[in-house]
Amino acid sequence: MPIRDKLIIILGIIIIGMLSILSFTFFQNGRKILHDRLARSCDLSARHISTAIKDDLLLYYKENADLNERSQPLGYIRERILDLFSESIDGLAYAMVVDRDGMIIAHTNNSLINTKVSQADSLLFFELQDKYVREEAGIIEHIYPLYARRENAETFYLGISALGFSKKTVMEPVKHATETIVSATLIVLIISFLLIFFVAHRMTRQIEELGKGVHRISEGDLKKEIPILSNDELGQLAHEFNTMIKHLHEKQYMQKFVSKYTIKMIRDRYSSGLPLEGESRNVTLLFSDIRNFSNLTERLSPKEIVKLVNIYLDVQSQIIEMNHGVVDKFMGDQIMAIFEGEDQADNAVKTAVDIQRAIRHLNAKRADLGVLTLNVGIGINAGPAVLGNMGSKNRMDYTVIGDVVNLSSRLCAIAKPGQIIAPIEVAQMLKGNYPTTQLNPVWVKGRSKPVATFEVDYDHAIIM
């Protein structure tokens, strides 16, 4: 699962949990506050009417009036009930007064006056000592018992006053508050998720760019830097990563100026933990040199010379690598290549043949275009050589020295354009059959005896 999705899920769970707890707490507290406030409001109305009619109800009993007779106290009681109902108290469905015999003596609904309540209600009312609230059929009824005190401090029951409130109307503020809390919670959740997505996307986008950058580096692409999208630690990491890419690109570019043989030796030694010390190996050296190069310097500009020479050096380098050789160094218009392994002599000779044939083919094309052509002479030698880290403390190169190097270089110097020369000892090392021509021994500087040499005829088929 992507980091962004994990971050969204984790932050989402945290925020949902916190909002749920806060919303539930706020909802419960708010609901309780509203419910208590409504209950107090209803209770206050019931207390008010009870206090207002208590004296009138006492006078009504003293007169011992009949319900069907005209009674001033009874008229006051009924008038107060109607006045209360006319005040348009929110949710008030009815108001009534029941005497001690269970008879309804006042009611906002005239049809219920002079009717008796149920025996169960009459018994309940008689036994009440304090207010009583009950809920039936969507009505919340507040019942207050009415008592009077005799001169001997004895209390006696007068009846009850009751107010019925519509539960739907009374609870409307609670319902509205609930809907408001739920709506606000949903809005906060939506906004929170949008913010979470934005933050997670912004945070993980830099990580994604870093991942893409690592992938590009693994594929060898060091040209594109990672965009810096933030000023936090991830942005700093991207900046440091770009610095690393820059350094890697510089090193990669500088490797063009260091022989692959040097790089290979350094890697081999580094992986094995061995120091870059000198050692003796049997190698085959190939030297290739462009002929009549000095004449070109008088006819061409420096830019044209470099471009022309690089064309021929590039052709030779590709052939050397194709035949398992390594270009050790370029020395002006000259190439020094090293071959190792069981078939080193065959690979070197085959390389020389392929080079001469490729250059002849290249020259034919260039001649058709009317541009300058070049030729090379090649010298080959095989034998023991010293390989080591040569140079000063500040500038070193891993290269080959020894008599085998000197002889191959001098044979290259005496080779004519298009010619391949090698000592006769190299011919004895070859496993394949090559058309060769033995040459006259040549005197080479540094040798007390002439060197027996041969020439490889690359115009004929070569049997490997």
Helices and strands as residue ranges (DSSP letters): H 3-63, H 72-86, E 92-99, E 104-107, G 110-112, H 119-127, E 132-136, E 139-149, E 155-166, H 167-170, H 172-218, H 233-254, G 255-257, H 260-272, E 279-290, H 293-299, H 302-322, E 326-331, E 334-339, H 344-369, E 376-391, E 396-401, H 403-414, E 420-423, H 424-429, E 436-438, E 453-456
